[in-house]
Structures are given as C-alpha cells and as structure tokens.
Amino acid sequence: MMDFKIGEIFSLMARTLPFLAFRFLVYFGITLAYVLITGVGAGLGYGIGTVGGEAEAGGLWGGLVGFGVAGAIMYFIREYLLYLVKAGHIAVLVELMDGKEIPGGKGQIDYAQGIVRERFAQSSVLFGVDQLIKGVLKAFNRAFFTIANFVPIPGIQGLVKFINTVVNLSLTYLDEVILAYNIKIHADNPWAASRTALVLYAQNYKAFLKNAFWLAFIIWGLTFLVFLLILAPVAGLVSLFPGAAGPLALIIAVVFAWGIKQAVIEPIGMTALMQVFFTVTEGQQPNPEWEGKLDQASKKFAEIKKKASDWGDATESDSAQPDRPVDDPASAG
C-alpha cells in the first residue's frame, strides 16, 4: 500500500505549527496582493472602458491585466520564497524526522533559516540547484512515469492520461524532497548530493509512482474542498469591484485555494514524499545503470555533474585562500 504514514505527517505538521503559521501569513499576503492588484486593474479598466461606452468589458480586461501583473511579481520573488519559506520548513521537518529537538515559536523559523544558510549560503545557489532538479525530474517522469504500467487495460487511454496528469502533479514536491536529502546528509556539495538523490529516486521510481497515486486523492481532494468553501465569499468580495465580477470571482477563488494549498496542504504532500524517499532508499547506493538512463533522459543531469565538479574545485580554491573575506550569507537571502 502506502509508504507514508498519515498520523506521523499530521504530528509533524503540529510540531512545526510556527512554520505553518509563517507559511500561511506569507501566502495570505501574496493572495491579498493578487486581489488588490486585480482590483486596481479592474477599477482602471472600468474607468477607461466608461469613456468608450464599454465599462464592464473594460473592468474585466483591466482585472485580467492586474492579475497578470501580480503573477509577474510572483515570478520574480519565487527564489526568495524557496529560500526563506519552503527550504526552512524542509529543514525543521528533517530535524524532527531524525529525532532531534527544535525550538518553538519564532525561534523555530530563525533556527530553520540558520540550517538553510549553512547548506546553501546564497539563495541563488539553492534556486539554481532546485531549477536543475526540476528539469531532470520533468524529463525523467515524462520518459518513465505512466500509470498505464500499473493499469494495462486496453480502451481506457483517456482515463489513464487524466490519472497520469493528476499523479504527476502530486510529484511536484520531489525537488523539495531532494533538497531535504541535502540537508539530511549535511551535504558539503549540494550539486553532487542532488545528483546522487536523483539516481536513488530514479531506481525506485515505481515506489514513488504508487505513493503519488494515493497522494493525488489526498492533496487534490483537500484543495478542491477548500476551493468550494471559499468560492461564495470570494464572489461576494469581487462583486464590490466595478465591472463584470463572475470570471474574476472564479480566478480569485482559484488563487485563494492556491494560497491555502501552498501554506497548509503542500507541506502534507511534501512530508509524505520525504517519508517515502527516506524509507525506500535507506541503505541503497546509486545504481550506475540508472545514472546512465538519467544521462540519456536529460541533458540537465550532465549539467548537475559539471556543477558538482566545479563546486569541488571552487571549494579547494577557497580553502587555499583562508584570508579571503566571506560574504554575509544573510545578505544573499
């Protein structure tokens, strides 16, 4: 059946409640920014549309433009969200899984960010590692991951394709799981550790497929429930905007559901896959055969190898120059 334990996951969520609250505040702020910028866009569009006799259409298009502007802002701050929010939560979860004690309250957030800075001195390093991992995972999953391997029934290709899409969406946390592996083993070279973790993942991909299938029901069921619960109040809020509110209500309800998913539901899926990874790969060594398959599936896997080698050379160079000033890691995050 499943290799993750729901009871333990909720216990971990309870013990990292300060971080869940921090995540909620961050993503609530993002959601509020979406609503406000969309509202301003709708207001401007409504005013411009009034001049041309198309006030409602102007309000709708202005709202959509505002929503796009908010999305662009999110795109540019995603590196810092990963560094300050996601990686920090991963760090305290790894510590708890290893049986260590962590602080409570705000001290938990400071403690977590200290661990992240220790492993990834600059946000750009963490972000670069994460982006290449995502690229490798995307290529590998496209080549090897299909639920049809487990449901070899002819004539249901459409259903299988749909299920496959949902399951793959449930695997979006794997890059964070590999970052967790870096923290767990106290990796000095994040590129080399990530490459090892990718091979371990690949050689156990069927176990991840099975668990992702079950996770899909949990994650997306909870997300859809949240969406339904907030659709009505959001529609009431958007009705205050000038112009046509219907389409904007749906869009903003999706954004609210996304915010709650990122803050509360995503950590559940991420922690479940962390449990799976650490359980399934325990005691294993990377299989050269699967390393070769990853090399074939993604050019970015070879790029990680090169960066791992360059990182080692840079480390040796730094150790040979002890008087070289060191940048304050906190200034990079």
LOPADO-168921 format. One line per field, with one value per residue: residue in one letter; x, y, z of N, C-alpha, C in turn. Coordinates in steps of 0.001 Angstrom, whole numbers, plus 500000, padded with zeros to 6 digits. Example, Ala and Ser with C-alpha at 12.3 -4.5 7.8 and 13.67 -1.06 7.14 Angstrom:
<recs>
residuo	c(A/S)
n_u	c(513190/512850)
n_v	c(494310/497750)
n_w	c(507800/507080)
ca_u	c(512300/513670)
ca_v	c(495500/498940)
ca_w	c(507800/507140)
c_u	c(513200/512900)
c_v	c(496700/500030)
c_w	c(507800/507870)
</recs>
This chain:
<recs>
residuo	c(M/M/D/F/K/I/G/E/I/F/S/L/M/A/R/T/L/P/F/L/A/F/R/F/L/V/Y/F/G/I/T/L/A/Y/V/L/I/T/G/V/G/A/G/L/G/Y/G/I/G/T/V/G/G/E/A/E/A/G/G/L/W/G/G/L/V/G/F/G/V/A/G/A/I/M/Y/F/I/R/E/Y/L/L/Y/L/V/K/A/G/H/I/A/V/L/V/E/L/M/D/G/K/E/I/P/G/G/K/G/Q/I/D/Y/A/Q/G/I/V/R/E/R/F/A/Q/S/S/V/L/F/G/V/D/Q/L/I/K/G/V/L/K/A/F/N/R/A/F/F/T/I/A/N/F/V/P/I/P/G/I/Q/G/L/V/K/F/I/N/T/V/V/N/L/S/L/T/Y/L/D/E/V/I/L/A/Y/N/I/K/I/H/A/D/N/P/W/A/A/S/R/T/A/L/V/L/Y/A/Q/N/Y/K/A/F/L/K/N/A/F/W/L/A/F/I/I/W/G/L/T/F/L/V/F/L/L/I/L/A/P/V/A/G/L/V/S/L/F/P/G/A/A/G/P/L/A/L/I/I/A/V/V/F/A/W/G/I/K/Q/A/V/I/E/P/I/G/M/T/A/L/M/Q/V/F/F/T/V/T/E/G/Q/Q/P/N/P/E/W/E/G/K/L/D/Q/A/S/K/K/F/A/E/I/K/K/K/A/S/D/W/G/D/A/T/E/S/D/S/A/Q/P/D/R/P/V/D/D/P/A/S/A/G)
n_u	c(500844/500661/503690/503957/503029/500119/499299/501751/502580/500697/501315/503896/503249/501863/503930/505503/504075/504555/505955/504074/502206/503747/504140/501461/500896/502662/501765/499115/499506/500495/498251/496438/497715/497382/494576/494226/495807/494554/492041/492638/493444/491018/489461/490777/490516/487752/487221/488521/487116/484598/484754/484751/482296/482157/482121/481887/483234/485723/486366/486607/488753/490725/490965/491990/494452/495634/495763/497629/499895/500305/500964/503396/505001/505087/506565/509102/509798/510026/512388/513219/511084/511393/513858/513485/511062/510048/512399/513233/511155/511406/513883/513393/511587/513158/514971/513246/512371/514698/514774/515556/515483/513703/513426/510525/507866/508737/511442/511806/511640/513856/515854/515558/516186/518828/519926/519453/521029/523491/523780/523200/524646/523929/520930/520767/522258/520775/518417/519328/520130/517640/516133/517487/517164/514383/514165/515464/513842/511402/511968/512695/510364/508554/509549/509494/507406/504289/501000/499849/501500/500712/498061/497188/494977/493221/491661/491072/492511/492110/491179/493376/495319/494369/494490/497207/498162/497197/498530/501190/501169/501092/503648/505154/506534/508920/511387/511779/511994/514429/516065/515697/517093/519699/519991/519621/521839/523839/525187/528155/528596/526176/525367/526509/525316/522644/522647/523199/520878/518938/519509/518961/516250/515368/515942/514096/511634/509130/508067/507626/505724/503544/502973/502489/500122/498239/498612/497635/494828/494497/495774/494688/491987/491619/492371/490392/488151/488698/488589/485848/484706/485537/484616/482064/482233/484361/483237/481370/483115/484439/482343/482237/484013/484301/482550/482302/481925/481860/483757/486153/485719/485885/488566/489976/489107/490358/492997/492982/492490/494818/496682/496094/496572/499339/500263/499309/498375/500274/502664/501900/501829/504513/505902/504992/506155/508807/509012/508592/510819/513060/512527/512341/514783/516709/519876/520614/522723/523682/522709/524623/523489/521005/521895/523008/520654/519381/521199/520717/518041/517938/519653/520242/520935/523560/524601/524335/526253/528580/528506/528756/531374/532696/532022/533457/536066/536009/535691/538091/539775/538943/539647/542323/542806/542637/542453/540671/537900/534654/531382/528452/526079/523401/522804/522419/520024)
n_v	c(498800/502133/503999/506055/507633/508762/509598/510212/512264/514337/514748/515780/518124/519459/519856/521606/523909/526737/527265/526583/528567/530778/530260/530442/533167/534376/533386/534196/536915/537122/536259/538269/540417/539693/539991/542758/544043/543069/544194/546955/547055/546337/548518/550656/549775/549782/552517/553477/552042/553162/555559/554775/553624/550974/549878/547605/545566/546783/546827/544084/543334/545002/543946/541416/542125/543264/540987/539545/541183/540854/538154/538270/539613/537691/535754/536851/536906/534329/532934/533816/533045/530283/530073/531323/530358/527698/526042/526408/525229/522608/522047/522019/519922/517758/517668/516941/514442/513074/512744/514870/517709/520736/524351/526189/528442/531725/531306/528895/529431/531116/529309/527346/528785/529280/526734/526385/528409/527410/525159/526136/528797/531052/532367/532154/529897/527772/528140/527720/525015/523859/524487/523076/520448/520223/520318/517929/516020/516464/515678/512984/511889/512230/510421/507936/507727/506472/505728/503740/501575/500209/499872/498084/498047/497772/500324/502366/504682/507469/507924/506940/508767/511102/510399/509995/512604/513893/512427/513044/515751/515519/514867/517089/517939/516679/517854/519367/517351/516263/518389/518175/515820/516723/518358/516495/514739/516473/517790/518870/519532/520605/520077/517596/515947/516229/515067/512398/511858/512069/509840/507795/508240/507681/504929/503856/504484/503307/502818/505424/506220/504635/505622/508307/508095/507540/509822/511774/511703/512613/515185/516720/516360/517687/520267/520892/520873/523073/525078/525012/525814/528458/529791/531095/533273/534700/535433/537269/539257/540039/541103/543671/544952/547103/546572/543407/540717/537958/536133/537034/536375/533599/533250/534497/532979/530608/531438/531983/529397/528234/529622/528665/525993/526044/526937/525162/522618/521726/521218/518790/516911/517147/516283/513667/512527/512883/511086/508717/508740/508633/506241/504247/504444/503931/502798/502188/502281/504449/503297/502542/501938/503226/505789/506163/506059/508384/510237/509932/510694/513381/516337/518127/516697/515951/518474/519058/517324/518506/520960/520011/519115/521540/522902/521515/522130/524886/524963/523850/525845/527991/527057/527179/529818/531249/533821/535182/537386/536614/536524/537820/535464/535977/538304/537567/536229)
n_w	c(500000/500998/501544/503256/506360/507545/510122/511422/509763/510232/512884/512653/511288/513317/515154/513793/513754/514111/511743/509827/510344/509651/506908/506128/506617/504810/502280/502411/502328/499731/498293/499012/497799/495112/494941/495526/493533/491263/491699/491536/488869/487659/488398/487081/484447/484230/484433/482122/480223/480499/479213/476544/476370/477135/479802/481558/480144/480021/482724/483235/481521/482543/485107/484491/483397/485674/487256/485799/486136/488887/488858/487480/489326/491339/490008/489991/492670/493432/493958/496473/498032/497990/499329/501866/502890/501969/502000/504616/506110/505247/506407/509234/509360/508529/510647/512764/511854/512142/514801/516391/518619/518240/518320/519556/518552/517241/517260/515995/513280/512850/513566/511578/509252/509729/509388/506663/505559/506257/504615/502057/501176/499705/498286/495560/494901/496039/494593/491976/492110/492676/490350/488306/489242/489014/486238/485456/486743/485459/482813/483242/484445/482383/480576/481904/483761/483970/484656/483301/483329/485507/485155/482894/480966/478015/475946/477734/477504/477648/480281/481693/480882/482077/484820/484981/484619/486943/488925/488323/488947/491657/492185/492229/494409/494606/494018/496287/498133/497418/498066/500782/501246/500819/503091/505130/504928/505449/503326/501759/499174/497306/494677/493956/495884/495182/492667/493345/494854/492871/491288/493116/493436/490803/490490/492121/491138/490687/493187/494026/492181/492892/495475/494895/493517/495542/497072/495382/495599/498213/498331/496163/496598/499076/498257/496346/497981/499639/497684/496984/499399/499675/497455/497394/499412/498209/495777/496713/497648/495271/493896/494711/493144/490301/487214/485367/487505/487664/486119/487314/489983/489952/489150/491263/493404/492780/493155/495931/496871/495935/497537/500137/499683/499153/501628/503629/502677/500805/502386/503572/501443/500628/502936/503097/500781/501472/503608/502158/500430/502206/503496/501463/500093/501964/502963/500378/497423/494712/491519/488735/486261/486262/486524/484026/482503/483341/482368/479650/479529/480272/479561/481481/483677/483234/483370/486057/487075/486083/487435/490007/489960/489432/491737/493670/492852/493282/496033/496933/496036/497604/500144/499986/500225/502892/503935/502492/502278/503546/502277/503856/504550/505116/503813/501244/501108)
ca_u	c(500000/501390/504923/503933/502132/499330/499334/503042/502637/499943/502082/504972/502639/501563/505180/506064/502983/505045/506306/502821/501635/504593/503770/500119/500972/503338/500909/497950/499940/500565/496875/495874/498312/496668/493233/494322/496300/493474/491006/493098/493361/489612/488991/491331/489886/486357/487227/488870/486018/483452/484947/484387/480976/482299/482629/482017/484322/486964/486654/487059/490095/491636/491208/492870/495796/496123/496102/498887/500970/500571/501668/504777/505707/505322/507624/510408/510148/509936/513675/513268/510089/512024/514957/513052/509857/509993/513607/513249/510226/512059/514970/512904/510974/514249/515480/512281/512388/515924/514637/516168/514581/513792/512756/509152/507617/509520/512779/511840/511892/515265/516650/515477/516902/520245/520300/519447/522226/524657/523866/523140/524998/523243/519653/520951/522739/519620/517479/519924/520019/516222/515674/518045/516490/513057/514329/515780/512645/510386/512366/512646/508978/507910/510040/509287/506248/502944/500148/499476/502323/500011/496674/497327/493659/493013/490424/490831/493657/491736/491159/494757/496027/493919/495052/498650/498378/496953/499603/502407/501038/501389/505089/505843/507306/510129/512582/511947/512453/515866/516697/515679/518191/520904/520049/519717/523187/524789/525993/529057/528466/524752/525185/526823/524287/521408/522815/523023/519465/518178/519705/518214/514834/515104/515982/512942/510538/507832/507564/507115/504501/502478/502625/501921/498737/497421/498717/496804/493484/494541/496154/493751/490686/491627/492420/489077/487253/488993/488076/484392/484349/485825/484101/480956/482687/485178/482311/480837/484167/484712/481180/482492/484820/483497/482561/481812/482620/481808/485038/487184/485452/486422/490027/490497/488856/491445/494208/492843/492691/496260/497398/495907/497270/500778/500573/498924/498214/501537/503578/501464/502341/505977/506354/504702/507178/510063/508956/508759/512201/513996/512229/512596/516191/517620/520899/520895/523752/523252/522914/525178/522565/520008/522613/523085/519322/519146/522031/520028/516731/518014/520958/520453/521572/525000/524961/524491/527550/529625/528464/529291/532832/533134/531852/534604/537248/535882/535899/539534/540383/538624/540399/543722/542913/541886/542288/539683/536701/533474/530143/527439/525042/522063/522576/522032/518687)
ca_v	c(500000/503394/504006/507197/507435/509983/510024/510853/513512/515362/515042/516678/519425/520090/520260/522735/524868/528098/527406/526586/529901/531659/529999/530961/534626/534727/533118/535052/538208/537010/536203/539611/541248/539358/540590/544212/544467/542776/545206/548226/546908/546365/549901/551457/549326/550247/553943/553659/551494/554067/556575/554186/553005/549537/549900/546258/544878/547418/546349/542696/543283/545629/542967/540363/542707/543359/539625/539214/541935/540171/536913/538604/539910/536394/535070/537414/536682/532890/532480/534114/532195/528975/530169/531728/529676/526255/525345/526445/524214/521320/521864/521605/518608/516778/517569/516185/513052/512474/512627/515999/518703/522050/525379/526533/529857/532391/530735/527786/529995/531539/528081/526706/529574/529065/525467/526604/529198/526539/524260/526924/530122/532082/531929/531829/528513/526919/528277/527064/523572/523491/524572/521960/519235/520207/519981/516498/515262/516598/514837/511578/511483/512153/509220/506668/507682/506336/504850/502611/500430/499505/499642/497691/497676/498465/501067/503413/505582/508805/507916/506755/510027/512031/509960/510235/514044/514189/511818/513824/516976/515170/514645/518372/518201/515857/518697/519736/516138/516140/519390/517592/514846/517532/518798/515320/514161/517572/517812/519987/519838/520385/519542/516163/515281/516229/514071/511097/511705/511852/508434/506982/508384/507000/503471/503465/505310/502639/503041/506790/506245/504043/506536/509522/507774/507739/511222/512588/511786/513411/516577/517428/516342/518784/521537/521133/521200/524460/525917/525089/526539/529895/530383/532023/534552/535439/536041/538455/540265/540531/541870/545062/545531/547577/545712/542030/540056/536498/535485/537380/535617/532253/533335/534830/531806/529668/531960/531737/527956/528014/530122/527731/524759/526266/527150/524085/521300/521329/520555/517408/516116/517181/515439/512278/512056/512788/509795/507667/508746/508176/504836/503366/504489/503702/501774/501943/503022/504771/502263/503164/501753/504291/507032/506239/506378/509806/510967/509884/511348/514826/516973/518885/515806/516113/519818/518957/516678/519513/521928/519325/519134/522930/523256/520935/522929/526189/524738/523687/527157/528805/526568/527560/531248/531443/535233/535781/537762/535804/537296/537502/534692/536529/539385/536988/535681)
ca_w	c(500000/501047/502336/504170/507500/507702/511521/511684/508994/510957/514099/512228/510998/514602/515799/513036/513628/513838/510328/509073/510503/508840/505509/505890/506536/503557/501129/502522/501809/498270/497802/499174/496753/493878/494976/495466/492212/490318/491924/490968/487412/487271/488537/485984/483205/484231/484120/480707/479427/480569/478171/475256/476434/477417/481171/482126/479443/480449/484077/483153/480945/483487/486170/483971/483300/487043/487681/485122/486796/490158/488525/487116/490581/491977/489263/490343/494081/493720/494503/497897/498682/498165/500302/503197/503366/501732/502462/506069/506621/504975/507366/510554/509207/508509/512015/513559/511388/512683/516247/517086/519195/517590/519117/519222/518298/516201/517256/515048/511942/512833/513616/510264/508253/510001/508745/505209/505218/506415/503469/500823/501691/498939/497722/494139/494819/496291/493476/490817/492336/492576/488958/487533/489717/488389/484827/485354/487147/484408/481683/483641/484641/481066/479890/482622/484652/483432/485451/482431/483730/486573/484724/481486/480426/476745/475757/478733/477395/478103/481743/482143/480651/483106/486097/484896/484828/488349/489704/488097/489724/493044/492295/492105/495627/494625/494079/497684/498812/497143/498923/502130/501278/501009/504488/505997/504928/505688/502100/501518/497754/497022/493333/493983/496686/494395/491609/493998/495212/491637/490894/494081/493069/489530/490620/492930/490641/490786/494552/494073/491382/493712/496559/494306/493161/496742/497481/494499/496170/499448/498072/495289/497260/500045/497524/495744/499083/500007/496598/497100/500623/499599/496223/497674/499978/497243/494809/497369/497678/493918/493438/495060/492084/489168/486024/485457/488608/487578/485788/488299/491207/489748/489120/492593/494248/492477/493792/497371/497075/495732/498699/501249/499298/499354/503032/504539/502038/500179/503329/503811/500328/500671/504039/502725/499839/502227/504301/501149/499932/503230/503805/500319/499652/503088/502772/498958/496712/493351/490509/487521/485136/486304/486251/482569/481977/483597/481401/478369/479610/480486/479474/482713/484638/482993/483835/487514/487298/485836/488522/491190/489808/489575/493147/494368/492510/493940/497466/497125/495830/498773/501303/499799/500464/504140/504288/501606/503039/503267/502236/504867/503895/505316/502851/499958/501190)
c_u	c(500886/502639/504995/502849/501418/499397/500611/503151/501901/500620/503222/504430/502364/502836/505877/504992/503468/505393/505060/502164/502407/504255/502411/500143/501597/502394/499588/498287/500006/499157/496223/496416/497647/495322/493307/494767/495254/492368/491381/493017/491930/489062/489487/490678/488446/486283/487533/487724/484804/483528/484481/483029/481004/482856/482863/483145/485677/487368/487197/488484/491134/491981/492150/494307/496422/496547/497430/500073/501343/501339/503133/505607/506056/506479/509001/510786/510190/511236/513716/512212/510671/513039/514439/511921/509968/511208/513684/512336/510794/513104/514458/512217/512039/514793/514544/512264/513624/515903/515249/515090/514792/513062/511295/509047/508466/510936/512907/512172/513349/516196/516706/516288/518408/520745/520399/520684/523496/524863/523940/523373/524251/521957/519815/521447/521568/518663/518021/519843/518579/515748/516224/517415/515126/513150/514599/514545/511577/510707/512249/511208/508231/508298/509605/507971/504945/502166/499705/500306/501611/498559/496680/496012/493440/491694/490164/491971/493345/491754/492573/495542/495660/494548/496554/498983/498240/498091/500895/502366/501365/502877/505878/506697/508631/511399/512855/512431/513957/516656/516748/516808/519520/521086/520278/521141/524271/525755/526862/528968/527016/524492/525434/525755/522975/521474/522623/521553/518601/518306/518921/516718/514504/515043/514841/511655/509171/507221/506982/505816/503323/502027/502015/500467/497823/497455/497820/495406/493461/494745/495088/492329/490574/491615/491065/488063/487450/488416/486562/483976/484543/485218/483014/481433/483556/484298/481693/481845/484376/483546/481321/483330/483885/483584/482057/482611/482738/483136/486125/486984/486052/487944/490583/490230/489940/492727/494151/493084/494162/497042/497296/496604/498765/501139/500374/498920/499521/502504/503193/502005/503847/506509/506113/505768/508564/510119/509225/510222/513160/513777/512694/514076/517183/518587/521260/522068/523254/523633/523432/524259/521528/520655/522733/521745/518977/519960/521354/518733/516837/519449/521279/521088/523091/525477/525159/525849/528686/529674/528996/530817/533386/533056/533039/535868/537219/536148/537380/540249/540165/539461/541870/543936/542126/541647/541241/538422/535494/532248/529221/526305/523670/521760/522140/520614/517649)
c_v	c(501259/503270/505222/506969/508745/510508/510761/512198/514622/515719/516010/518072/520179/520612/521402/523797/526305/528310/527383/527965/530911/531508/530616/532479/535068/534542/533874/536441/538214/537025/537572/540553/540978/540071/542099/544691/544199/543816/546560/548185/546981/547785/550785/551083/549799/551730/554208/553181/552398/555127/556057/553510/551508/549352/548496/545478/545450/546965/544937/542613/543933/544695/541874/540866/542823/542002/539193/539921/541273/538872/537162/538919/538617/535656/535554/537187/535194/532350/532677/533355/530812/529030/530403/530883/528167/525531/525335/525391/522812/521029/521388/520240/517509/516573/516722/514714/512319/512383/513759/516940/520038/523072/525541/528010/530420/531824/529577/528279/530424/530327/527428/527461/529513/527789/525653/527381/528359/525655/525019/528380/531238/531517/531520/530399/527546/526952/527583/525555/523124/523481/523426/520633/519115/519802/518499/515657/515303/515683/513355/511097/511353/510859/507923/506575/507584/505332/503641/501369/499575/499210/499268/497202/498451/499244/502150/504431/506989/508918/507810/508056/511048/511683/510243/511703/514403/513658/512615/515158/516725/514923/515951/518699/517445/516691/519120/518546/515962/517213/518892/516581/515579/517918/517611/514780/515216/517714/519065/520455/519567/519790/518036/515390/515186/515196/512665/510840/511437/510399/507513/507046/507561/505486/502934/504111/504639/502791/504443/506920/505731/505018/507834/509312/508017/509194/512131/512770/512703/514889/517316/517381/517482/520143/521877/521514/522648/525412/526096/525937/528047/530568/531422/533321/535368/536122/537304/539590/540883/541353/543344/545762/546079/546597/544324/541266/538560/535829/535782/536611/534226/532271/533562/533697/530761/530123/531745/530262/527604/528450/529176/526407/524904/526325/525918/522703/520810/520678/519105/516498/516028/516246/513971/511737/512016/511460/508652/507580/508162/506704/503914/503305/504182/502545/501503/502790/503328/503678/502917/503022/502871/505659/507250/506601/507847/510672/511029/510692/512866/515333/517740/518017/515893/517481/519834/518342/517680/520526/521322/519351/520543/523379/522738/521722/524273/526070/524604/525022/528049/528382/526942/529052/531599/532896/535927/536152/536946/536690/536885/536742/535333/537611/538846/536505/536749)
c_w	c(500000/501924/503245/505218/507818/509137/511858/510971/509740/512276/513780/511910/512304/515264/515050/512800/513432/512367/509445/509153/509659/507354/505195/505739/505213/502370/501195/501997/500291/497668/497885/498111/495407/493829/494796/494082/491140/490446/491342/489447/486916/487338/487408/484650/483090/483856/482665/479816/479417/479479/476809/475270/476692/478829/481726/481466/479855/481837/484078/482622/481862/484639/485726/483829/484687/487579/487056/485743/488125/489920/488178/488363/491304/491325/489727/491808/494434/494325/496015/498681/498956/499306/501718/503756/503203/502302/503982/506674/506396/506042/508723/510489/509214/509914/512885/513156/511909/514208/517031/517641/518479/518445/518717/518917/517174/516123/516281/513643/511825/512796/512238/509230/508472/509347/507238/504795/505324/505190/502141/501210/500978/498351/496263/493952/494999/495114/492231/490918/492099/491126/488107/487948/489051/486919/484614/485677/486057/483231/482033/483776/483323/480361/480569/483396/483870/484253/484634/482743/484764/486209/483241/480881/479131/476725/476786/478713/477909/479608/482299/481994/481724/484459/486128/485165/486295/489219/489543/488836/491189/493271/492228/493325/495646/494652/495514/498517/498614/497903/500367/502297/501496/502474/505410/506076/505173/504510/502027/500067/497342/495642/493310/494761/495916/493280/492189/494306/493987/491164/491832/493791/491825/489699/491496/492419/490758/492175/494679/493282/492196/494792/496040/493920/494365/497203/496646/495072/497388/499128/497275/495814/498256/499345/496928/496822/499525/498962/496719/498297/500480/498369/496507/498318/499033/496210/495398/497398/496301/493382/493779/493997/491005/488004/486312/486497/488439/487267/486805/489599/491108/489815/490523/493572/494027/493166/495306/497680/496918/496962/499884/500949/499556/500833/503889/503889/501428/501160/503634/502712/500332/501748/503737/501781/500493/502975/503332/500726/500970/503585/502690/499968/500770/502809/501326/498471/495299/492354/489225/486312/485089/486118/484752/481949/482197/482653/480037/478376/479681/480403/480765/483797/484485/483482/485353/487848/487120/486976/489816/491161/490011/491027/493972/494109/493233/495437/497777/496993/497045/499981/501203/500058/501718/504492/503432/502400/502593/503297/503355/504206/503999/504298/501518/499968/501268)
</recs>
